[in-house]
């Protein structure tokens, strides 16, 4: 069977052709992606190409020119995406570049599009070895699936059953012209070291090692499916969906688990459901981008030890990249900060205050919210206060407050505890003062002395900016 026919069968087995949409070929200009592009063009598939400019090589602009020349000759639309592929804190250079690349590719996809990338059999074998040397679990050793989701789109790898030698031979026979990335020869990168030094040595002893490692990947993928089926059951039993989201918070609550239910699981099942929980959370996040990439086993074990199995009164915090894991009232919270606010500096600013004439709206850029008065019958504060100059500030500690419908004043801290407001939200709830008197806690209470009876009053409405 010809190479093109094999490719057509491979692609057809992965996904039906998109209707009124395109296959989107991730085209680097290298041999693998050029073969992918060439096969799609020969089959006259609905398609366009995307080249990601990482800004990491001095010749990157030349690669753009090469890709544009090839696509122009084939009458294929080419989109060039410019990203910052520089190494990020907590990531290897490869991880940073890959994260930037796939984020850009996902954002470029249109409704119905399917992304095609050119990973092949040897890439799969290399990935298995990389994950093995990193002591990966089944999730890592299952390596690269032929079909996966990237956001709402299908990500397909139709060359995954083709070897590097087959791809090279076809490219030469088809007289294709491609570019070589000089970084592919740098053995300081793990994948290149394995490709140049480890796999050739293994092939001398076990000539079928590439195919055997691919079988290992397939078996681990099957094991992973069983683990995920069990994790889905455990997650459904552990999710707490009854958490009331606060009106004002510097955090987005991504997901919450019941620690009481988690403690019923064995350690192995607990770690399995935590891994699956974070994978599911990537799809829950409001901006559509992964909230947490590749959680390490050390992270999962730290969550188990520090949060799930800590004492009831413990208040540990685990920060991983841009997310936080916290514990409150036997629940495990996955949080993401809503804004670029430096919360530590914000909380240390004990002298923060803003003047507010409540007849108009006030933007609190620090929390990315706007507060404004809304008239309500028999509810809220006395209308006389609408013409007074009020002050907005935040907790400094030691405040007393007498809410409406309470017999006595109490410490604000105690009231917030009774209202089940998590500690991390208590510092960012705006407090409203008239002169030196606390008259409202935004989103929660108004003071008894200034509350209206049956007449018309006003409440403080909160909107995101």
N, C-alpha and C positions, 0 to 999 in steps of 0.2 A: 504494500500500500504506500502511496506517495506521502511525502511529508505534509503537503497541504491537505490531503484527504484525512490523514490522522488528526491534524489540527482541527479540521471541521468537526470530526466526530468527538474530539475532546471538548471543544467549546459547546457543542450541542448537548452533550451530556451534563453540562454544568448549569445551563440556563437557557430558556427560550429567547429568541431574538427580541429585543425591545421594540414595542410598537410606538411609532411616532416619537422615538427617542434614539439615542446613539450609544454605541459602544464607545467608551472613552479610553484610548490607549495612553498609558503613562510611558512617554517616549523620552528616554535619556539621550538617545543617539548612539548608545552602545550596541553591541552585536545582538544581545538577547531581545531588547525592546525593538530593534530594527526588524528582526525576524518576525516578531509579533505584529508589528505594523504592516509588514509585507504580506503576511498571510491574510490579515483582515482585508487588505486592499485587493488581493487576488480573488477573494471570495465575494467581493463587492458588497461588503457589509456596511450598514449605516454606521458611520464612525467619524470621530475627530480625534486629534492628538493633543496631548498636554505635556509641555516640558517645564520642569521645575528648576529654576535658577537658584541654587543655594548660596551663591556668593562665597564659596569656600576655595575655589581654584582660580588662579590667574587667567586660565584659558576658558572660564565659564562663558564669557561672551562669545567666544569662537564656537562653542557647542551650540549656542542658540542659533548662530548663523548656519551651522551645518544642518540642524534640525529643520530650520525654515526652508533651506534649499531642497532637502529631501521631500518635505511635505508639499512644497510648491510643485515639484516635478510630478508628484502623484495626485495633485489636486485635492489634497487633504487639508482641512482647516487645522491650524496649530494655535493653541493658546499658550503663552509663556507666562508662568507665574513666578514672581520674585519673592523669596522668603529669606528670613534670617536663620541660617542653618548653624550658627555658632553654638558651641557647647554650652548647655545650660547647667546650672547648679543641680547636683544630684543625678545627672545623666552622663553617659559616655558620649563621645563625639558622634558615634553612629546613631545612638538613640535620639540625640537632639536633632540631627539631620532628618532622621526617619519621621519623627513626630511632626516637624515643620512641614515635611513633604506631604504626608498623608492629610494633615489638617488643610493644607492648600488644595489638595486634590479633592477632598470632600466638599469644600466650599465651592469648587468649580463645577460640580456635578449638577445637572439640571434634572427636573422631575422625570423619572423613568430611566435615566441613564444607568449604565452598568460600567464599572471601572475594570479595565483589563491591565494586569501587570505581568511581567515576563519571568518570574521565578521558575526555575526548572528543577530537575531531579537532583542534580549535584548541589544546588542551593539548599534543597531540603535536607540532604545528608549532612551538609555543613551546619545547618541550623540545629539538627539533632545533637551533633557533637558539642556545639557551643552550649546548648542547654544542659547537656550531660555534665560538662565541666563546671557549670554553674550550679550543679546539684539541683536541677529543676525538678518539679513534680510532673505528674501526667500532663498538666496544662502546658508546660514548657516543652516536654518531650514529644507531644503530639505535633509540634512544629507548625508548619503553615498549611491551613486547610485550602482545598481547591476552591471552595466557595465560602464566603463569610459576608457579614454586613459591615458597611462603612456608612454610618448614619442610617438613612432609610434606603440606601442603595446596595446593590449586589457588587461585591468585589470578587472577581474571577481570576483564576490562575490557570489558563488552558495549556500552558507549556510544562506543567508540573510533572507530566509523565515522560518528558523528553530529556535526554541527557545533554550535557554540555557539548560532548563530541558530535552528537547528532545535529545540534543547532549550528555548530561551527561548520560542519560539512555542508549543510543546506545553504548557509550564508555564502560559502565560497562557490557552490554550484550555481546559485542565483546571481552571482556577481554583485552582491550587496556591498555597499561602502559604509563603514561605520567608524566611530571614533573610540579611542581607548582612554579610559580614565586612569591617569598615572597613579592615583591613590590605590588602585586595585593591586598594585605590586608592593605596597607598603605593609610589611609583615608585622608592624607594630599594632595593626588592627587584628583582632582575634580571628575574624572570618578569613582574612587573607593568609594568616599564619597556618590555619587549618587547611586551607585550599592548597597552599604551596608546599607545606612540610608534612602535615599529619596524614591527610588522605592518601597522597602518593605512597607513603610508607605502608599504610594499612592495605592498600590495593596489592602490594607485592606479596603479602601473606594471604589476603582474602580478596581475590579479584572481583567478587560480586559485592563488596562491602557497601557500595553506594545503594544498590537495590535493597540490601539487607537492612541498612539504616532506614530506608524508606518504609520497609515493612514494620520496623520498630515504631516509627512514627504513626503508621496506620493503627497498630495495635493499641498504642497509647491513646490515640484519638477515640477508639472504642471504649477504653477504660474511662477516659474523661467524660464520655457521654453518660456512662453509668453513674459516675460521681456527681455529674450535674443534675441528673434525674433525682438522685437522693437529696442533693443540696436544694433543689427547687421545692421539695416537700418540706425540708427543715426550715427553709426561708419563709414559706407560707405560714408555718406554725409559729415563727418567731417575730414576724413583722408587727410593729405597733402602729396602726393607722389612725389611732384615736387622739394623737397628740394635737393639741390646739396650737396653731402657729400664732406667734405674737404679732400684734399690730405694728410694733416698732422693733426692729432687730437689725443688727449689723451683719447677721448671718442668714443664709438660706439653709433651711433644714432639708437635706437631700433625702435622708431615710433614717428610720429609728427602729432598733431591735429591742425586744424584751430580754433583759439579762437573765431574769428568772427562768425563761424558757431555754435560753442558750445553755444555762448551767445543767440542764437535763441531758445534754448531749455528751458523748465521749469527746476527748480532746481531738481525735482525728476527725470526727464529724463536725466539731465546732470550727476547726480550721478550714474544713472544706466549705462550710456554709458561709464563713466570713469571706473567703475568696470569691465565691459565687455572688454574694451580696454586693461586693464592690464592682463586679462585672455588670450586674443588673443596674447598679447606681449610675453607671456611665450612660445608660439609656434614659434615666429619669431626669438628668440634669437639664435645666431649662434652656441653655444655649445650644444644646445638641452636640457639644464637643465632649470627649471623655473627661470625666472629672478626676480620675485617678488612673494612671497608666502603670501596668505591670507591678502590682503590689508584691513586695518581696515576702518570703516566708518569715523573715525576721520581723516584719511589720505585723503580720498576722499573729505571730506568737507573742509579740509585745501587747497587742490588743487583748489577747486571751489573758495574759498575766496581769497587766496593769489596769485594765478596765473591767473585763468580765469577772475575774476572780479577786478583785480588790475588795477591801472592806466597804461596808455600806456608806460610811461617812467620808470615804476618800474622794478627792476631786482631781484626779490626774487628767492631763491633757496630752494627747499625742498629735504632733503636727507632722504631716507628710506632704511635701510639696505645697500645694495651695489649699489643702483640706485639713480639717481638725476632727479628731475623734474625742468625744467627751461622754461622761457618765453623769446621769441625773435621775434620781428616784428609780433605780433599777432599770433604767433604759440606756441603751447605747446609741449615741447620736453621731451621725455623719454630717458635718457642717462645712459650708463653704462661705467665706467672707464675701459679702455682697459688693463692697466697694473697695477702692484702693486705700481706704482709711487705715492709718497706723493706729490700731486700737490701743496699743500700750501707751503711746504718746497722748492719745485722746483721754485715756483714763487718768493719766497723771496730771492733766491740766485741771486742777481743782478750781481755778478761777474762771473757767469758761462760763460766759453768760451772753444772752442776746436780748435786746429790748424788742418788745413786740406790742404794736397797737392792733388788737385783735379784730378790728373792723376790716383788716386786710390780711391776705395770706402771707406766710413767712416761709422762705426756703431755708431748710437746714441742710446745707450741702454736705456737712460732715457725715450725715446719715443718708444722704441722697433721698430726702423726703421733703414734702411741703405740708405745713399745717395751716388750717383755715377754719373760720367759724361757720357752723351750720345751725340755723334756727330749728328748734324742736319744741313742740308743745309739751309742757310738763316734764321737761328733761334738761339736765345740764346746769350751767352756771347762770347767775343773774345777768340780765341784759345790760345793767348799768356798767358792768365791767368791760363792755365792748368799747367804751370811750376812754378807758384807763390805760396807762402804760404798764404793761406786764413785763416780766422777766422770764426768759427760758434758760434753764441750766440743767445740770445732771447731778446724780447722787454724789455727795461728798462724804456721806457717813453721818449717822446720828440724827437723821431727820425724823420728826414726829409728824403724824398726819391723822386727821379725823375725817374719814370718808363718810359720805352720805349713807344713811341707813345703819350706821354703827353708833353704839351708845357712848363709846369713849375713843379718845385718840390712842394711837399705837405707834410703835416704831415702824417706819416705812419698811425696813428690812423684814420685819415679822410679817407685815401685810403682803409683801411680795412673795415670801415663802409660802404663805397660806394660799396665795393665788397660783401656786405652782409655776412661777416664773423662774426659768433656769438662771443660775448665777451669772452666766455670760451675757444675758440680756438685761440684767438689772441696772447695769452701768450706763446703758444707752437709751433708756426710756426718758423722754423729755419731761421735766418738771416745770410747772407753771407757778410763778410767784406773783402775788400782788403786794407790793412793798416788801415786807420781810416774811409774809405768810404764804405757806404752800397751799395753793387753792385747787390744783388739779395734777393728777398723774396721767399723762396722755395715754389714751387707749384703755384706761382702767377705771379711774374714779375722779369725782369732784368732791370738794370739801363740803361738809354738812352746813357750815355757816353761810356759804355762798351759793348753795344749791337752790333752785327754784322749787315751788310747790306745784300747783296745777297750772300756773301761768306759763307763758312762752319763755323759754330759755335758749341757751346755745351750747352745742357740744363742739369738741375739737376733732375735726376730720383730718385724717392722714392719707396722703397720696404719695406714691413714688414719683420722683422727678424724672 
